[in-house]
Amino acid sequence: MNSISSYEEAERYLLGTIDEFVSPRTSYKLDRMRALLRELGDPYRAYPTIHVGGTSGKGSTSTMIAGALTSAGRRTGLHTKPHLHSMRERARIDGRSVSGERFASLLDAMMPAIEATASQHGRPTFYETLLALAFLHFARERVDVAVIEVGLGGRLDGTNVLQPLVAAITSVGYDHTDVLGSTIEEIAWEKAGIAKPGVPLVLAAMPAAARTVIERYASEVGARVVHVADVVRIEHDEEDDPRTQAVSIRSARGSYRVVLPVLGIFQRRNAATAVAVLELLTGDLRPGTEAIVAGFGGLAMPGRMEVVAGNPPVVFDIAHNAEKAESLAASLRERFAGRRVHYVVAIGETKDARGVVETLAALPSTFTFTSFSAAGRRAIAPARLATIAESLGTWGRAIGDPIDALTVARRGAQSDDVIVVTGSTFVVAALREWYAPAPV
């Protein structure tokens, strides 16, 4: 049996499980996740939960919900994925990542359960193990509530063991089509799988075809659907600080103003969804408007339309599918209207590179295509991305080293332009850490 005595050993063990990250849609199951959690004593049953799924926006929405709950004085667990700089980010309490020492201790304590599960169901995957670790951490630290982001899809995702107080779906778009299906209806059906009998299901704006599928699924299982547009109105206010955006929120609570330290039209939509979820909570868990204002105002979401001041400024934003790229482009139009954009882009081999590049190229722009290095993941070759760009009538240079790519892009930009590092989580994380390092 493996023994884990340090965070470095924990990382090595977990990286060794990464090969099983994605399985074919016909075979990936909840059986192993349930077995692992059963061996651990089902720690997720020790506290109430909020379950958030969607193609895009689920991580930011989860973080906003958790921030408001923490500001209301609730000890709040938060599990999101993927992490940006450290695996420890996947198990946070009141905004703080689990310490390296605690992470190693938790994984070591889990090893007997992992071995027992492996003997019957195969070794738990990277994602399953990290999710179980978060559940266990929250139980041992006696959180009042935990906000849990869906990993992939919903119906058969490891998080779908939960019986939450409220569930939410932030969006439905084309991503992970090799696993979730090739049509919007198939993808929506997988995401609808987080609906539970008697649990309110919050729906943000999405294509009509997706909404119809989810509403039908929710009706069949007995989940009441709450449409964000019916209960929350959010409008953009003028704000002098270029790193923030002010919004006016109207809901059943009345009207109030929030300054979000994150940019982007999509973040306003996420904030509206978060408010709709929070207002469905009852009793001591339901935060007041003061807690929402403070919680949203204190958010830290690296790599999500994150602007680092400079001449020119550099924006870090993860946009690894066409839907995220559309949100990024719309936000750039709003915040940096009339300015030329210099993209530094790397895209994973399973992603719709053509859709991403075509969407981003709608703005006056240049492209520097690059790569990334990550265990178990492969990037599309920069030269291949340049060929895709050329086929779309635009042009991009190919530079394999991401630091060199960002350096070249900055040299070619004027002071009133903007640099945007985007595409894969891995390239955003690597260049953000190099350019603007921050602790987790």
TORPA-724129 format. One record per residue (C-alpha): residue number from 1; residue in three letters; z, y negated, x. Coordinates in steps of 0.001 Angstrom, whole numbers, padded with zeros to 6 digits. Example, Ala and Ser with C-alpha at 12.3 -4.5 7.8 and 13.67 -1.06 7.14 Angstrom:
// residues 2
 resi resn       z       y       x
    1  ALA  007800  004500  012300
    2  SER  007140  001060  013670
This chain:
// residues 440
 resi resn       z       y       x
    1  MET  000000  000000  000000
    2  ASN -000900 -003472  001258
    3  SER  001931 -005823  002205
    4  ILE  001400 -009579  002031
    5  SER  003597 -011716  004262
    6  SER  001658 -014991  004582
    7  TYR -000828 -017132  002719
    8  GLU -003473 -016281  005317
    9  GLU -002985 -012577  004582
   10  ALA -003184 -013285  000854
   11  GLU -006478 -015125  001341
   12  ARG -007923 -012268  003386
   13  TYR -006945 -009709  000762
   14  LEU -008395 -011750 -002100
   15  LEU -011643 -012506 -000300
   16  GLY -012032 -008746  000086
   17  THR -012106 -008398 -003716
   18  ILE -014782 -011012 -004330
   19  ASP -017750 -008623 -004558
   20  GLU -016903 -007727 -008158
   21  PHE -016919 -011335 -009394
   22  VAL -019731 -010823 -011915
   23  SER -020600 -007573 -013660
   24  PRO -023473 -006865 -016078
   25  ARG -022772 -008037 -019602
   26  THR -022754 -004483 -020923
   27  SER -019909 -003351 -018688
   28  TYR -017475 -006121 -017886
   29  LYS -014317 -005322 -019854
   30  LEU -010838 -006541 -020613
   31  ASP -009371 -003075 -020079
   32  ARG -008533 -003608 -016422
   33  MET -007067 -007069 -017025
   34  ARG -004836 -005731 -019797
   35  ALA -003749 -002825 -017619
   36  LEU -002868 -005097 -014694
   37  LEU -000881 -007464 -016896
   38  ARG  000901 -004552 -018559
   39  GLU  001976 -003309 -015127
   40  LEU  003333 -006822 -014443
   41  GLY  005284 -006911 -017702
   42  ASP  002758 -009074 -019608
   43  PRO  004007 -012361 -018115
   44  TYR  001627 -014466 -020237
   45  ARG  003742 -013642 -023303
   46  ALA  006703 -015583 -021886
   47  TYR  005383 -019033 -022893
   48  PRO  003012 -020631 -025435
   49  THR -000542 -021300 -024309
   50  ILE -003593 -023458 -025017
   51  HIS -006962 -021797 -024383
   52  VAL -010017 -023894 -023393
   53  GLY -013573 -022579 -023046
   54  GLY -017074 -024032 -022836
   55  THR -020084 -024250 -020553
   56  SER -019099 -027658 -019177
   57  GLY -016027 -029851 -019439
   58  LYS -013422 -027136 -019902
   59  GLY -011701 -027764 -016567
   60  SER -011442 -031517 -017063
   61  THR -010316 -031100 -020680
   62  SER -007664 -028588 -019631
   63  THR -006427 -030964 -016929
   64  MET -006178 -033836 -019405
   65  ILE -004217 -031714 -021889
   66  ALA -001845 -030563 -019153
   67  GLY -001383 -034122 -017868
   68  ALA -000315 -035379 -021291
   69  LEU  002104 -032484 -021762
   70  THR  003657 -033095 -018346
   71  SER  004026 -036802 -019129
   72  ALA  005806 -035819 -022349
   73  GLY  008417 -034016 -020250
   74  ARG  007150 -030472 -020767
   75  ARG  007067 -028160 -017770
   76  THR  003372 -027348 -017878
   77  GLY  001359 -024645 -016185
   78  LEU -002363 -025130 -015588
   79  HIS -004937 -022540 -014590
   80  THR -008488 -023749 -013916
   81  LYS -011423 -022421 -011937
   82  PRO -013156 -022654 -009591
   83  HIS -010809 -024146 -007032
   84  LEU -012154 -026930 -004836
   85  HIS -010238 -026577 -001570
   86  SER -007632 -023825 -001942
   87  MET -006942 -020780 -004104
   88  ARG -003496 -022280 -004665
   89  GLU -005074 -024837 -007039
   90  ARG -005515 -022094 -009653
   91  ALA -001779 -021966 -010374
   92  ARG -000405 -025476 -010860
   93  ILE  002791 -026644 -012521
   94  ASP  003106 -030305 -013465
   95  GLY  000063 -031059 -011333
   96  ARG  001356 -029347 -008171
   97  SER -000391 -026332 -006700
   98  VAL  001709 -023282 -005945
   99  SER  002903 -023368 -002322
  100  GLY  001336 -021068  000243
  101  GLU  004629 -019256  000771
  102  ARG  005123 -018763 -002962
  103  PHE  001505 -017660 -003391
  104  ALA  001953 -014943 -000754
  105  SER  005261 -013834 -002262
  106  LEU  003718 -013525 -005724
  107  LEU  000749 -011523 -004492
  108  ASP  003031 -009239 -002491
  109  ALA  005134 -008618 -005603
  110  MET  001948 -007806 -007510
  111  MET  000689 -005162 -005090
  112  PRO  002366 -002145 -006778
  113  ALA  000830 -003209 -010107
  114  ILE -002554 -003752 -008440
  115  GLU -002438 -000286 -006868
  116  ALA -001406  001345 -010148
  117  THR -004210 -000428 -011982
  118  ALA -006761  000447 -009307
  119  SER -006004  004162 -009625
  120  GLN -007089  004121 -013285
  121  HIS -009527  001232 -013646
  122  GLY -010711  000275 -010170
  123  ARG -009351 -002531 -008048
  124  PRO -008795 -005802 -009922
  125  THR -011362 -008430 -009009
  126  PHE -010799 -011723 -007216
  127  TYR -010761 -013597 -010521
  128  GLU -008525 -011099 -012322
  129  THR -005979 -011091 -009511
  130  LEU -005787 -014878 -009286
  131  LEU -005482 -015188 -013067
  132  ALA -002667 -012622 -013167
  133  LEU -000945 -014436 -010288
  134  ALA -001045 -017688 -012268
  135  PHE  000380 -015981 -015353
  136  LEU  003183 -014477 -013262
  137  HIS  003931 -017773 -011495
  138  PHE  004232 -019606 -014804
  139  ALA  006572 -016942 -016200
  140  ARG  008839 -016912 -013176
  141  GLU  009006 -020707 -013126
  142  ARG  009794 -020775 -016859
  143  VAL  007129 -023213 -017967
  144  ASP  007360 -024675 -021458
  145  VAL  003637 -024266 -022030
  146  ALA  000493 -023325 -020082
  147  VAL -003075 -024568 -020401
  148  ILE -005568 -021851 -019489
  149  GLU -009255 -022409 -018808
  150  VAL -011691 -019622 -019679
  151  GLY -013398 -018199 -016615
  152  LEU -016727 -016884 -017906
  153  GLY -017909 -016774 -021500
  154  GLY -014866 -016043 -023608
  155  ARG -015059 -012831 -025602
  156  LEU -014605 -010534 -022612
  157  ASP -013094 -013016 -020156
  158  GLY -009776 -012053 -018598
  159  THR -008051 -014979 -020305
  160  ASN -008859 -013584 -023746
  161  VAL -005662 -011554 -023787
  162  LEU -003999 -014774 -024952
  163  GLN -002771 -015533 -028459
  164  PRO -002734 -019314 -028039
  165  LEU -001359 -022123 -030175
  166  VAL -004760 -023842 -030127
  167  ALA -008162 -022903 -028702
  168  ALA -011060 -025223 -027882
  169  ILE -014742 -024975 -026931
  170  THR -015949 -028070 -025102
  171  SER -019709 -027386 -024990
  172  VAL -022351 -024675 -025102
  173  GLY -025294 -024698 -022713
  174  TYR -027384 -022482 -020483
  175  ASP -025358 -021037 -017618
  176  HIS -024557 -017489 -016489
  177  THR -027467 -016313 -018598
  178  ASP -027583 -013050 -016632
  179  VAL -024163 -012210 -018093
  180  LEU -023847 -014136 -021365
  181  GLY -027388 -013883 -022736
  182  SER -030604 -015857 -022537
  183  THR -030448 -017738 -025848
  184  ILE -028087 -020473 -026992
  185  GLU -027026 -018253 -029903
  186  GLU -026076 -015363 -027608
  187  ILE -024112 -017656 -025308
  188  ALA -022349 -019296 -028250
  189  TRP -021342 -015905 -029638
  190  GLU -019717 -014958 -026333
  191  LYS -017830 -018263 -026217
  192  ALA -016803 -017936 -029870
  193  GLY -014927 -014789 -028881
  194  ILE -011828 -016829 -028022
  195  ALA -011335 -017547 -031749
  196  LYS -008229 -015808 -033105
  197  PRO -006878 -015304 -036629
  198  GLY -004720 -018237 -037676
  199  VAL -005361 -020216 -034471
  200  PRO -007098 -023606 -034850
  201  LEU -010384 -023763 -032940
  202  VAL -011411 -027236 -031752
  203  LEU -015146 -027770 -031341
  204  ALA -016699 -030629 -029395
  205  ALA -020303 -031764 -029906
  206  MET -022854 -029028 -029191
  207  PRO -026321 -027901 -030299
  208  ALA -026529 -027110 -034018
  209  ALA -027577 -023512 -033331
  210  ALA -024452 -022943 -031212
  211  ARG -022181 -024634 -033739
  212  THR -023505 -022421 -036551
  213  VAL -022822 -019238 -034588
  214  ILE -019293 -020308 -033646
  215  GLU -018417 -021452 -037154
  216  ARG -019582 -018125 -038570
  217  TYR -017597 -016149 -035980
  218  ALA -014481 -018260 -036601
  219  SER -014786 -017759 -040355
  220  GLU -015038 -014004 -039900
  221  VAL -011859 -013806 -037806
  222  GLY -009915 -016373 -039825
  223  ALA -009770 -019277 -037357
  224  ARG -009818 -022799 -038810
  225  VAL -012465 -024957 -037123
  226  VAL -011604 -028564 -036264
  227  HIS -014541 -030733 -035192
  228  VAL -013608 -033378 -032633
  229  ALA -015934 -035913 -034275
  230  ASP -013986 -035592 -037533
  231  VAL -010571 -036371 -036060
  232  VAL -011035 -038546 -032952
  233  ARG -013089 -041646 -032215
  234  ILE -013377 -042827 -028640
  235  GLU -015173 -045956 -027444
  236  HIS -015855 -047387 -024000
  237  ASP -014144 -050706 -023117
  238  GLU -015011 -053063 -020293
  239  GLU -013056 -052375 -017105
  240  ASP -013064 -054345 -013858
  241  ASP -012087 -051497 -011525
  242  PRO -015264 -049580 -010547
  243  ARG -013222 -046405 -010027
  244  THR -011887 -046199 -013590
  245  GLN -013044 -046510 -017171
  246  ALA -011094 -047840 -020129
  247  VAL -011424 -046261 -023562
  248  SER -010127 -047030 -027031
  249  ILE -008977 -043954 -028939
  250  ARG -008579 -043760 -032702
  251  SER -007043 -040719 -034339
  252  ALA -004443 -039769 -036922
  253  ARG -001872 -041393 -034610
  254  GLY -003571 -044792 -034841
  255  SER -005394 -046744 -032140
  256  TYR -004486 -046979 -028456
  257  ARG -006109 -047753 -025122
  258  VAL -006318 -045431 -022128
  259  VAL -007535 -046138 -018607
  260  LEU -009135 -042980 -017220
  261  PRO -009207 -042696 -013416
  262  VAL -012366 -040586 -013794
  263  LEU -015854 -041870 -014535
  264  GLY -018617 -040559 -016714
  265  ILE -019679 -040431 -020340
  266  PHE -018821 -036736 -020336
  267  GLN -015224 -037509 -019369
  268  ARG -014887 -039647 -022479
  269  ARG -016055 -036679 -024542
  270  ASN -013559 -034464 -022722
  271  ALA -010777 -036960 -023429
  272  ALA -011630 -036921 -027146
  273  THR -011485 -033115 -027156
  274  ALA -008155 -033150 -025325
  275  VAL -006695 -035566 -027894
  276  ALA -007912 -033367 -030763
  277  VAL -006169 -030356 -029189
  278  LEU -002933 -032233 -028467
  279  GLU -002687 -033534 -032021
  280  LEU -002794 -029979 -033366
  281  LEU  000395 -029078 -031512
  282  THR  003612 -029166 -033483
  283  GLY  007285 -029795 -032893
  284  ASP  008581 -030596 -029435
  285  LEU  005281 -029720 -027763
  286  ARG  003277 -032442 -029487
  287  PRO  003122 -035456 -027146
  288  GLY  003232 -039040 -028397
  289  THR  000613 -041652 -027655
  290  GLU  002652 -042995 -024736
  291  ALA  002541 -039589 -023056
  292  ILE -001204 -039319 -023631
  293  VAL -001790 -042766 -022153
  294  ALA  000370 -041964 -019117
  295  GLY -000935 -038422 -018682
  296  PHE -004608 -039336 -018872
  297  GLY -004029 -042390 -016687
  298  GLY -002459 -040305 -013927
  299  LEU -005198 -037697 -013713
  300  ALA -006535 -036479 -010388
  301  MET -009783 -034518 -010686
  302  PRO -011479 -034319 -007292
  303  GLY -015169 -033534 -007420
  304  ARG -015614 -034686 -011019
  305  MET -017617 -037942 -010983
  306  GLU -015314 -039009 -008150
  307  VAL -016286 -042258 -006415
  308  VAL -015262 -042918 -002820
  309  ALA -015661 -046604 -001999
  310  GLY -018048 -047598  000761
  311  ASN -021354 -049268  001538
  312  PRO -022988 -047464 -000121
  313  PRO -020389 -045655 -002259
  314  VAL -020374 -041851 -002291
  315  VAL -019981 -039917 -005550
  316  PHE -018814 -036280 -005575
  317  ASP -019652 -034383 -008749
  318  ILE -020076 -030661 -009371
  319  ALA -023280 -030165 -011386
  320  HIS -024443 -026583 -010962
  321  ASN -026331 -026265 -014251
  322  ALA -028750 -028427 -016208
  323  GLU -026132 -029482 -018750
  324  LYS -023813 -030786 -016038
  325  ALA -026769 -032453 -014327
  326  GLU -027650 -034248 -017577
  327  SER -024078 -035525 -017851
  328  LEU -024127 -036669 -014233
  329  ALA -027457 -038474 -014649
  330  ALA -026261 -040229 -017818
  331  SER -023064 -041326 -016095
  332  LEU -024960 -042624 -013065
  333  ARG -027212 -044657 -015367
  334  GLU -024159 -046191 -016976
  335  ARG -022036 -046863 -013880
  336  PHE -024736 -047573 -011287
  337  ALA -027517 -049001 -013439
  338  GLY -030554 -050089 -011449
  339  ARG -029344 -048596 -008166
  340  ARG -031305 -046024 -006190
  341  VAL -029619 -042628 -005927
  342  HIS -029692 -040501 -002784
  343  TYR -028748 -036928 -003734
  344  VAL -027327 -034373 -001329
  345  VAL -027730 -031066 -003171
  346  ALA -027040 -027366 -002656
  347  ILE -027423 -024821 -005468
  348  GLY -026273 -021207 -005807
  349  GLU -028949 -018526 -005988
  350  THR -028074 -017507 -009571
  351  LYS -028418 -021045 -010949
  352  ASP -031285 -022841 -012684
  353  ALA -032314 -024955 -009697
  354  ARG -035467 -026221 -011373
  355  GLY -033504 -027474 -014384
  356  VAL -030939 -029229 -012175
  357  VAL -033488 -030904 -009895
  358  GLU -035764 -031951 -012752
  359  THR -032840 -033564 -014595
  360  LEU -031524 -035430 -011563
  361  ALA -035015 -036604 -010577
  362  ALA -035291 -038645 -013784
  363  LEU -033455 -041430 -011909
  364  PRO -035019 -043453 -009046
  365  SER -033889 -041167 -006243
  366  THR -034344 -039239 -003033
  367  PHE -033193 -035687 -002341
  368  THR -031684 -034091  000743
  369  PHE -031400 -030373  000081
  370  THR -028831 -028376  002000
  371  SER -026828 -025151  001879
  372  PHE -023242 -023880  001879
  373  SER -021212 -021038  003326
  374  ALA -018926 -019082  001021
  375  ALA -017725 -015493  000908
  376  GLY -019638 -013490 -001663
  377  ARG -021928 -016410 -002607
  378  ARG -025414 -017339 -001488
  379  ALA -027216 -020643 -001679
  380  ILE -030888 -021125 -002458
  381  ALA -032621 -021980  000821
  382  PRO -033013 -025754  001233
  383  ALA -036734 -025319  001923
  384  ARG -037071 -023459 -001376
  385  LEU -035335 -026322 -003190
  386  ALA -037718 -028766 -001529
  387  THR -040652 -026684 -002792
  388  ILE -039229 -026764 -006320
  389  ALA -038861 -030540 -006079
  390  GLU -042443 -030876 -004879
  391  SER -043675 -028822 -007839
  392  LEU -041919 -031308 -010104
  393  GLY -043683 -034253 -008501
  394  THR -040774 -035446 -006390
  395  TRP -039928 -035026 -002716
  396  GLY -036925 -033836 -000779
  397  ARG -036075 -033071  002827
  398  ALA -034398 -029783  003784
  399  ILE -031422 -029876  006177
  400  GLY -029398 -026679  006420
  401  ASP -026113 -028122  007666
  402  PRO -024369 -030042  004854
  403  ILE -022650 -032546  007155
  404  ASP -025976 -033349  008805
  405  ALA -027552 -033650  005352
  406  LEU -024962 -036173  004156
  407  THR -025213 -038112  007434
  408  VAL -028999 -038369  007156
  409  ALA -028813 -039403  003490
  410  ARG -026325 -042158  004308
  411  ARG -028467 -043462  007155
  412  GLY -031451 -043761  004825
  413  ALA -029567 -045600  002077
  414  GLN -029227 -049330  001539
  415  SER -025816 -050874  000893
  416  ASP -026585 -051351 -002805
  417  ASP -027708 -047734 -003289
  418  VAL -025405 -044814 -004120
  419  ILE -024999 -041408 -002437
  420  VAL -024328 -038450 -004758
  421  VAL -023137 -035086 -003437
  422  THR -023733 -032533 -006170
  423  GLY -024842 -029064 -007168
  424  SER -022596 -026174 -006167
  425  THR -018823 -026390 -006121
  426  PHE -018961 -025122 -002548
  427  VAL -021052 -027954 -001132
  428  VAL -019059 -030579 -003044
  429  ALA -015808 -029090 -001736
  430  ALA -017021 -028848  001867
  431  LEU -018406 -032382  002054
  432  ARG -015545 -033931  000118
  433  GLU -013060 -032340  002515
  434  TRP -015045 -033617  005489
  435  TYR -015681 -037104  004120
  436  ALA -012510 -037791  002130
  437  PRO -009899 -035121  002928
  438  ALA -007019 -034795  000496
  439  PRO -004075 -032387  000237
  440  VAL -003793 -029958 -002671
